[in-house]
Amino acid sequence: MHTSIPEGNIRKFTEEDIPQVADLHRRVFCVADQPSPELLQAYREYLSEVYLANPASGAGCESLVYDDGGSIGGFLGVVPFAMCLDGRSLHARMSSQFIVDPGRRGLVGVSLLRCFLKGPQDLSLADEANSDARSICQSLGGRFSSLFSMRWIYPLRPFRLGARLLLRKQRRLEAAVIPAITPLTAPLDKLASRFFVNISRNPTRFVEEDLTADGLAACLQDLPKSVLRPARDSRSIAWLFERAARLQTHGSIRKVLLRTETGAVAGWYVYYLNPGRLSEVIQLYTRTRFGDAVLDHLFENAWRGGAAGLHGRLEPCMMDALSKKRCLFHCGPQWVLIHARDPELIRRFDRGETFYSRMDGEWCLRFR
C-alpha cells in the first residue's frame, strides 16, 4: 500500500523501521536526551509486541510510516480489533503514537491520517488525541466525541490531593513539600472524610472476586446486544491486563468483579491504586440498579488503600452515579476521535450506547 505525497511515501511499518521510529519517538516525546542500547532494546520489544505481533488484534498489523527515501519522518501506530453491535461483527482500528518529525509537520501528518482513515475498517478510533490530531481528523471527516472525552475526578483526601495537583509539574519541590505538610493535611483529610467524602455508611453487600480475563470475557458477552462494544476473547483480554500491569508508575493495578449474594454480576472496575496520589480508573461498569453501590465499593477500596483521589473517563452507564457523588467533570485535553462510514456507529457514541473504556483504547498501548 503506497500513497504518494510530494516528499515521500506512506507505507506499512516493518521490523526494519524500528530503530528510526524509536529515535523519532524518543526525540518528539523527550523520552531521553540521548539514545542508549538499553533504551533501543526497550523500544524494539515494545514496537514489535504492540504493532507487529499484537495478539489482542486478531488481525494483521497495518501501522504506517512516512518514508522519505529511507528516512522515517512520521509514524502512526495501528491496532485492529473486533467490535460487535446487534449481533453484527465490526472491524475497528485503534490509532496511537501519532508522531511526526517537527521539521516535517503539516502535509505528512495529514497524509498519514488520511491513509489510515481510508483503510477497510468499519470504525476508526483514537482516545488520547491532542488538539492538533483532533483538527486534522475533523478536516478529514472525522468527529470528536464530547461525551467520551469527558473526564471525572473525585477527591478522597482533598487536602492531600490539592497539594499534589498544585505541585504536579514541580517534582523536586513536590518531593520536599508533601512530607512536610502531611502532618497538617492528614487530620484535615480525616475530618473531610467524615463530612464531605460521599461514601455510603451502609454499603450494599457484594461478593468480591478478582476480575480474570475469562471473567471479563464472559461479562462482555453478557452486555446487551444493542450496545456497541469490543468483542474480545480471554486471550486478548489477558494481553491487555498484562500490558496494563506493566505501567507501574501509575501504581498497582486492581481488578475487581462484584456479584450480588445470588451470584449475579453487579459490576466491575479496574484501576491503579496509587497511595497518596491520584489513582487512575481505566474500566468501570455497572448494571443500572447497582450504580451507586458499585461506585461506593470502588471509593471505599481506594480510600482504604490510601489514594488521594480517583480519576477516570466518563462511561455513560456511570453518569448518574458519578453526578450523585458530586464528582468534578472536565473535557479534554485528550480527545476521543471517531470516524465511520456508517453514521449509525457515530450515533451510538453520541447517545452513549457504547461500552468503550480507557483499557480498550490507547492506555495499554503506551510505551511506558
C-alpha positions as CSV (number, residue, x, y, z in Angstrom):
1,M,0.0,0.0,0.0
2,H,1.6,3.3,-1.1
3,T,0.1,6.8,-1.1
4,S,2.3,9.3,-2.9
5,I,2.8,12.7,-1.4
6,P,5.3,15.4,-2.7
7,E,8.2,14.4,-0.4
8,G,7.8,10.7,0.1
9,N,5.6,7.8,0.5
10,I,3.2,6.3,3.2
11,R,3.8,2.6,3.6
12,K,3.4,-0.2,6.1
13,F,5.6,-0.3,9.2
14,T,8.1,-3.1,9.3
15,E,10.6,-4.5,11.7
16,E,13.4,-2.8,9.9
17,D,11.9,0.6,10.7
18,I,12.1,0.1,14.5
19,P,15.4,1.9,15.1
20,Q,14.3,5.0,13.2
21,V,10.8,5.0,14.7
22,A,12.3,4.5,18.2
23,D,14.6,7.5,17.7
24,L,11.7,9.6,16.4
25,H,9.6,8.8,19.4
26,R,12.5,9.5,21.8
27,R,13.1,12.9,20.3
28,V,9.5,14.0,19.8
29,F,8.3,12.9,23.3
30,C,11.5,13.8,25.0
31,V,11.9,10.3,26.5
32,A,15.7,10.7,26.8
33,D,18.4,13.2,25.8
34,Q,20.5,10.5,24.1
35,P,19.8,7.0,22.8
36,S,21.2,4.0,24.6
37,P,21.4,0.3,23.8
38,E,19.0,-0.4,26.7
39,L,16.5,2.2,25.5
40,L,16.7,0.9,21.9
41,Q,16.1,-2.7,23.2
42,A,13.1,-1.5,25.2
43,Y,11.7,0.2,22.1
44,R,12.4,-2.8,20.0
45,E,10.4,-5.1,22.3
46,Y,7.6,-2.5,22.7
47,L,7.1,-1.7,19.0
48,S,7.4,-5.4,18.0
49,E,4.9,-6.6,20.7
50,V,2.3,-3.9,20.2
51,Y,2.4,-3.1,16.5
52,L,3.9,-6.2,14.8
53,A,2.8,-9.2,16.9
54,N,-0.2,-8.0,18.9
55,P,-2.4,-11.0,20.0
56,A,-5.2,-8.5,21.0
57,S,-5.8,-7.5,17.4
58,G,-6.8,-10.8,15.9
59,A,-5.7,-9.4,12.5
60,G,-2.6,-8.3,10.6
61,C,-1.0,-5.0,11.7
62,E,-1.4,-2.0,9.5
63,S,0.8,0.6,11.2
64,L,2.1,3.3,8.9
65,V,5.3,5.2,8.3
66,Y,6.2,8.2,6.2
67,D,9.4,7.1,4.3
68,D,11.3,9.9,2.5
69,G,13.9,8.0,0.6
70,G,14.8,5.7,3.6
71,S,14.4,8.4,6.2
72,I,11.4,7.9,8.5
73,G,9.7,11.2,9.2
74,G,6.4,10.0,10.6
75,F,4.7,7.1,12.3
76,L,1.1,6.1,13.1
77,G,0.6,3.0,15.2
78,V,-2.5,1.0,14.4
79,V,-4.0,-1.9,16.3
80,P,-7.0,-3.7,14.8
81,F,-9.7,-5.3,17.0
82,A,-13.2,-6.7,16.7
83,M,-16.4,-5.0,17.9
84,C,-20.0,-6.0,17.7
85,L,-23.4,-4.5,17.6
86,D,-26.8,-6.1,17.3
87,G,-25.2,-9.5,16.6
88,R,-23.1,-7.9,13.7
89,S,-19.3,-8.2,13.7
90,L,-17.4,-5.0,13.1
91,H,-13.8,-4.3,12.2
92,A,-12.3,-1.5,14.3
93,R,-8.8,0.0,14.3
94,M,-7.2,2.0,17.1
95,S,-4.6,4.6,16.1
96,S,-1.9,5.5,18.6
97,Q,1.6,7.0,18.9
98,F,0.9,9.5,16.1
99,I,4.4,11.0,15.6
100,V,5.7,13.4,13.0
101,D,9.2,14.9,12.9
102,P,8.9,18.6,13.9
103,G,10.6,19.7,10.7
104,R,8.1,17.8,8.5
105,R,4.8,18.6,10.2
106,G,1.8,19.6,8.1
107,L,1.3,17.5,5.0
108,V,3.0,14.5,6.5
109,G,0.6,14.2,9.4
110,V,-2.4,14.8,7.2
111,S,-1.3,12.2,4.7
112,L,-0.7,9.6,7.5
113,L,-4.1,10.1,9.0
114,R,-5.8,10.2,5.6
115,C,-4.2,6.9,4.7
116,F,-5.3,5.4,8.0
117,L,-8.9,6.5,7.6
118,K,-9.1,5.1,4.0
119,G,-8.5,1.6,5.4
120,P,-11.1,-1.2,5.3
121,Q,-12.2,-0.8,8.9
122,D,-15.8,-0.1,9.8
123,L,-14.7,2.2,12.7
124,S,-11.5,4.2,13.4
125,L,-10.7,5.4,16.9
126,A,-8.2,7.4,18.9
127,D,-8.8,8.3,22.5
128,E,-5.7,10.2,23.7
129,A,-5.5,12.6,20.8
130,N,-4.2,16.1,21.2
131,S,-5.8,19.2,19.7
132,D,-3.6,19.1,16.5
133,A,-4.7,15.5,15.8
134,R,-8.3,16.5,16.5
135,S,-8.1,19.3,14.0
136,I,-6.6,17.0,11.3
137,C,-9.2,14.3,11.9
138,Q,-12.1,16.7,11.7
139,S,-10.7,18.2,8.4
140,L,-10.8,14.6,7.0
141,G,-14.4,14.0,8.0
142,G,-13.9,12.5,11.5
143,R,-15.6,13.6,14.7
144,F,-14.6,14.0,18.3
145,S,-17.0,12.6,20.9
146,S,-17.7,15.2,23.6
147,L,-19.4,12.6,25.8
148,F,-16.5,10.1,25.7
149,S,-13.9,13.0,26.0
150,M,-15.3,13.9,29.4
151,R,-13.2,13.1,32.5
152,W,-14.2,12.9,36.1
153,I,-12.2,13.4,39.3
154,Y,-13.2,12.6,42.9
155,P,-11.1,13.8,45.9
156,L,-10.9,11.2,48.6
157,R,-8.3,13.1,50.5
158,P,-9.0,16.6,49.2
159,F,-6.2,18.5,51.0
160,R,-3.5,15.9,50.1
161,L,-4.8,15.8,46.5
162,G,-4.9,19.6,46.2
163,A,-1.3,19.9,47.3
164,R,-0.3,17.2,44.8
165,L,-2.1,18.9,41.9
166,L,-0.6,22.3,42.7
167,L,2.9,20.8,42.6
168,R,2.5,18.2,39.9
169,K,4.9,19.9,37.5
170,Q,7.5,20.7,40.1
171,R,8.8,17.2,41.0
172,R,11.6,18.3,43.3
173,L,9.5,20.8,45.1
174,E,6.7,18.2,45.5
175,A,9.1,15.7,47.0
176,A,10.2,18.2,49.6
177,V,6.9,19.9,50.4
178,I,4.5,16.9,50.6
179,P,6.2,15.2,53.5
180,A,6.5,18.5,55.3
181,I,2.8,19.3,55.1
182,T,1.5,15.8,55.7
183,P,1.1,16.3,59.5
184,L,-1.3,19.2,58.6
185,T,-3.2,17.6,55.7
186,A,-3.7,14.2,57.3
187,P,-6.0,15.4,60.1
188,L,-7.9,17.7,57.7
189,D,-8.4,14.8,55.3
190,K,-9.6,12.6,58.1
191,L,-12.2,15.3,59.1
192,A,-13.2,15.7,55.4
193,S,-13.8,12.0,55.0
194,R,-16.4,12.2,57.8
195,F,-18.4,15.1,56.5
196,F,-17.6,15.7,52.8
197,V,-16.3,12.5,51.2
198,N,-19.5,10.9,49.9
199,I,-19.1,7.1,50.7
200,S,-22.2,5.2,51.9
201,R,-22.1,4.2,55.5
202,N,-24.4,1.3,54.8
203,P,-22.9,-0.2,51.6
204,T,-24.6,-2.9,49.6
205,R,-23.3,-6.4,50.3
206,F,-21.3,-7.8,47.4
207,V,-19.3,-10.9,46.8
208,E,-15.9,-9.6,45.7
209,E,-13.8,-11.6,43.2
210,D,-10.7,-11.0,41.2
211,L,-11.6,-9.9,37.7
212,T,-9.9,-12.5,35.5
213,A,-9.6,-12.5,31.7
214,D,-12.1,-15.3,31.4
215,G,-14.5,-13.4,33.8
216,L,-14.3,-10.2,31.8
217,A,-14.8,-12.0,28.5
218,A,-18.0,-13.6,29.9
219,C,-19.2,-10.2,31.2
220,L,-18.6,-8.5,27.8
221,Q,-20.6,-11.3,26.1
222,D,-23.5,-10.7,28.5
223,L,-23.8,-7.0,27.7
224,P,-27.0,-6.0,25.8
225,K,-26.6,-6.7,22.0
226,S,-27.8,-3.1,21.3
227,V,-24.6,-1.8,23.0
228,L,-21.6,-1.2,20.6
229,R,-18.7,-2.9,22.4
230,P,-15.4,-4.7,21.9
231,A,-15.7,-8.4,21.0
232,R,-12.7,-9.7,23.0
233,D,-11.8,-13.2,23.9
234,S,-9.9,-14.3,27.1
235,R,-6.5,-14.3,25.3
236,S,-6.7,-10.7,24.1
237,I,-8.0,-9.5,27.5
238,A,-5.1,-11.3,29.2
239,W,-2.7,-9.4,27.0
240,L,-4.4,-6.1,27.9
241,F,-4.2,-6.9,31.6
242,E,-0.5,-7.8,31.3
243,R,0.2,-4.6,29.3
244,A,-1.7,-2.5,31.9
245,A,0.1,-4.2,34.8
246,R,3.5,-3.1,33.3
247,L,2.6,0.6,33.7
248,Q,3.8,0.6,37.3
249,T,4.4,4.3,37.5
250,H,0.7,4.6,37.9
251,G,0.5,2.3,40.9
252,S,-0.5,-1.3,41.5
253,I,-3.4,-2.5,39.3
254,R,-6.6,-3.7,41.0
255,K,-9.2,-5.7,39.1
256,V,-12.5,-6.3,41.0
257,L,-15.6,-8.2,39.9
258,L,-18.7,-7.6,42.1
259,R,-21.6,-10.1,42.4
260,T,-24.8,-10.0,44.3
261,E,-25.4,-12.6,47.0
262,T,-27.4,-14.6,44.4
263,G,-24.3,-14.7,42.1
264,A,-25.5,-12.1,39.5
265,V,-22.9,-9.7,38.2
266,A,-23.5,-6.2,39.6
267,G,-20.5,-4.5,38.0
268,W,-16.7,-4.4,37.9
269,Y,-13.8,-2.0,37.9
270,V,-10.1,-1.8,37.0
271,Y,-7.9,0.9,38.5
272,Y,-4.4,1.7,39.7
273,L,-4.1,2.1,43.4
274,N,-1.5,4.9,43.9
275,P,-1.3,5.7,47.7
276,G,-1.1,9.4,48.4
277,R,-1.8,10.4,44.8
278,L,-4.4,10.4,42.1
279,S,-5.4,6.9,41.2
280,E,-6.4,6.2,37.6
281,V,-9.6,4.2,36.7
282,I,-9.3,2.5,33.3
283,Q,-12.5,0.5,33.3
284,L,-15.7,0.8,35.2
285,Y,-19.1,-0.8,34.5
286,T,-22.3,-1.4,36.5
287,R,-25.7,-2.8,36.0
288,T,-28.2,0.2,36.2
289,R,-29.6,-0.6,39.6
290,F,-26.2,-1.0,41.2
291,G,-24.5,2.2,40.0
292,D,-24.3,3.9,43.4
293,A,-23.3,0.8,45.2
294,V,-20.5,-0.2,42.8
295,L,-19.2,3.3,42.9
296,D,-19.2,3.2,46.7
297,H,-17.2,0.0,46.6
298,L,-14.6,1.5,44.3
299,F,-14.3,4.6,46.5
300,E,-14.0,2.6,49.7
301,N,-11.4,0.3,48.1
302,A,-9.3,3.3,47.0
303,W,-9.8,5.1,50.3
304,R,-8.6,2.1,52.4
305,G,-5.6,1.8,50.1
306,G,-4.6,5.4,50.8
307,A,-5.5,7.0,47.4
308,A,-5.8,10.8,47.5
309,G,-8.4,10.8,44.7
310,L,-9.8,8.9,41.7
311,H,-9.7,10.0,38.1
312,G,-11.3,8.3,35.1
313,R,-13.0,8.9,31.8
314,L,-16.8,9.2,31.8
315,E,-18.5,5.9,30.9
316,P,-22.2,6.6,30.1
317,C,-23.6,3.9,32.3
318,M,-22.0,5.7,35.3
319,M,-23.1,9.2,34.6
320,D,-26.0,9.3,37.1
321,A,-23.9,7.7,39.9
322,L,-20.9,9.9,39.3
323,S,-23.2,13.0,39.3
324,K,-24.8,12.0,42.6
325,K,-21.4,11.7,44.2
326,R,-20.7,15.3,43.1
327,C,-17.7,14.3,41.1
328,L,-15.9,17.1,39.2
329,F,-16.1,16.9,35.4
330,H,-13.8,18.3,32.7
331,C,-13.5,17.8,28.9
332,G,-10.2,17.1,27.2
333,P,-7.4,17.9,26.6
334,Q,-7.2,14.2,25.5
335,W,-9.9,13.8,22.9
336,V,-11.7,10.7,21.7
337,L,-11.8,10.8,17.9
338,I,-14.2,8.6,15.8
339,H,-14.6,8.0,12.1
340,A,-17.1,5.7,10.4
341,R,-18.8,5.3,7.1
342,D,-21.9,4.1,8.8
343,P,-23.5,7.1,10.6
344,E,-25.3,4.7,13.0
345,L,-21.9,3.9,14.6
346,I,-21.4,7.6,15.3
347,R,-24.9,7.9,16.7
348,R,-24.1,5.1,19.1
349,F,-21.3,7.2,20.6
350,D,-23.4,10.3,20.6
351,R,-26.2,8.5,22.6
352,G,-23.8,6.8,24.9
353,E,-24.9,3.4,23.7
354,T,-21.2,2.2,23.5
355,F,-19.0,0.4,26.0
356,Y,-15.6,1.8,25.3
357,S,-13.2,2.2,28.2
358,R,-9.7,3.5,28.6
359,M,-8.4,-0.1,28.8
360,D,-9.9,-0.7,25.3
361,G,-8.2,2.4,23.9
362,E,-4.7,3.8,23.8
363,W,-3.9,3.3,27.5
364,C,-2.5,-0.2,27.2
365,L,-0.6,0.8,24.0
366,R,1.7,3.2,25.8
367,F,5.4,2.8,25.7
368,R,5.7,3.4,29.5
